[in-house]
Amino acid sequence: MNFSIITVVYNSESALEKTIKSITEQVFKDIEYIVIDGGSTDGTVDIIKKYEKSISLWISEQDKGIYDAMNKGLKKATGDYVWFLNAGDEIYSSDILSFINTLGNDADAYYGEVEYIDEDGKNLGTRTLKKPPENLSWRDLDKGMVVSHQSIIVKRDKAAYYNLHYKYCSDIDWMIRTLKNCQTIVNTKKILSKFLIGGYSKKNIIESNRERYKILRIHFSLYKVLKSHVYLSVKFLKYYFTNKKKLY
C-alpha cells in the first residue's frame, strides 16, 4: 500500500512549509509527494527547493487555476491511493498514514473528520454543521461537502479528474463523481487533516454558492437540493442563535 500526496500551491511561501513538514514527519514512508506550483513569484519555489529531497516530483509553471493544477498532479501520480493537501493544510498527526496502512488496500476510499486552523496554526475545532456521515455515499453530498476535500483518500484508479468548467466548487463535483466510482468506503473515525480556513471559494462566497447549486442540480433532483438547503439553513440559524459562534 502506498500513497501519492498532491499539493497545489501558488504564492504561498508562508503556508507551504507546514504542509511539507506534516508529510515528511509521517512514520509511514511509502509516500510519493508531488508539488504543483502555478508559477509563483514569491519565495514558494525556494521553499520547494529547500525540501527537494523529500519531494518526489515538482513543477512550477503557469496553469489554468487550482483545479487544472490538481489534474496535473493526478496525472503524475503513481501511488495506490491519492490524497490532496493544498498549501497550508496538514496531515493531522504523524501516525495517520501508518493507521490507514493497517486497514489494508481493500477499500476504494477512506475518510474522516477535519480540524480547522487559522494562519497561526491555532485550532478552531471541527465542523459544527456538516459532520461526516457514519457510512458515506455520494448521495450524502446533496447536503454539500459533508466530508472535507482534505480528509478523503481514494484509490487512484477511482479518482475522477476535476471539471475545469467550474471555477470555485469543482471539488464537490469531483467528490460526487469519485464516490460514484467507489464500492467500499471506510469511515476511519479519525481526524485526518488540518484545514487552513479562508480558501479560494470562501473568498468568493456568492459565486461559489451559485456554482455549488448548479453542480448539485446536475447530480440531484430539485426537490432534494431545496430540501437539504432548507434543512441546513434551519440548523445554521438554530446553532447560531443558541451558541453565537462562528461556523466553518
Helices and strands as residue ranges (DSSP letters): E 3-9, H 13-24, E 31-37, H 44-50, G 52-54, E 57-60, H 66-76, E 81-84, E 90-91, H 96-102, E 109-117, E 123-126, G 138-143, G 149-151, E 152-155, G 156-158, H 170-180, E 185-196, H 200-203, H 205-219, H 222-243
